[in-house]
């Protein structure tokens, strides 16, 4: 088969597997990859040491696909829509409720759902060209997926560093297949952000150092998921009621206003995870945590992290009724939860004292 016919086969197979978008990128030393080593050196990855993985020569693996997979000639990028019709995080909710990021509302792990579909695409490709080499990744490979997605025509990289598609918005997962076959590539997607800066302006922790540049160590998603132990004091009162992840910069994006809803069976919303009660999360037992979030991305934060985040959200809620709960948690056997509970009590009391004085 020709490169063009194989490329067409890949895209048909992706659609048959349930993907909403698919494109093909060549393997190149794209200029965007030049920023990655500097980003790491500046400490913008925070404690995410896996991003600093290096090869035998000491070079960052994610900075060059040619070094870690010299046999790869093309990257197939597939996208799966997970958008639901539930409210956005920026919409009013009860002060006693927290926010779990939209991508974690369903049963199971999206890595498994995307990988299952990638394997179907890969098998079709190998049936037609059994001599080629291939490898599938869903967030786990030494590759900056969104850069290859841009050059595969799947979307452009927005000022909030998320990949945006003109029709789907930014609510989609990415999966990639590396292949030794030189497939006919797609054209890069055009940047359609224009002069809009809503995502940059909306970030409560000022995580964006400039358009298209993020200091992940300041991002609420990082602080609530990846950060272990104590949350820096400077961010605690700016995190709002985010208990796992943060959708703010996507919620305000105009391209998400008319984003279509997904039709993927696995991505059906668990209603108890939309605006969950903060006192439930702060006091959740080990057994209930395991049962509630088995197979869910929420387990990445671990029970300690989820409880810690819920405690901070209680402080930011302004709800005086949380004081008795926080008093109990201030003596919790988990020292991290206890310290944050003591801080939360003081934060609430200062707020009430200020209100009385006014």
DACORLIN-V363572 format. One record per helix or strand of 3 or more residues. SS is the DSSP state (A for helix, B for strand). FROM is the first residue (numbers start at 1). TO is the last residue. Records with the same first field share a line. If there is no record, write none. Layout:
BEGIN
SS->FROM-TO / FROM-TO
END
This chain:
BEGIN
A->3-16 / 31-41 / 49-52 / 61-63 / 65-68 / 102-104 / 110-128 / 145-151 / 198-202 / 216-218 / 220-225 / 233-236 / 248-251 / 254-256 / 271-273 / 278-282 / 286-293 / 297-317 / 320-329 / 335-357
B->21-26 / 74-81 / 134-137 / 163-165 / 172-179 / 208-210 / 242-244
END
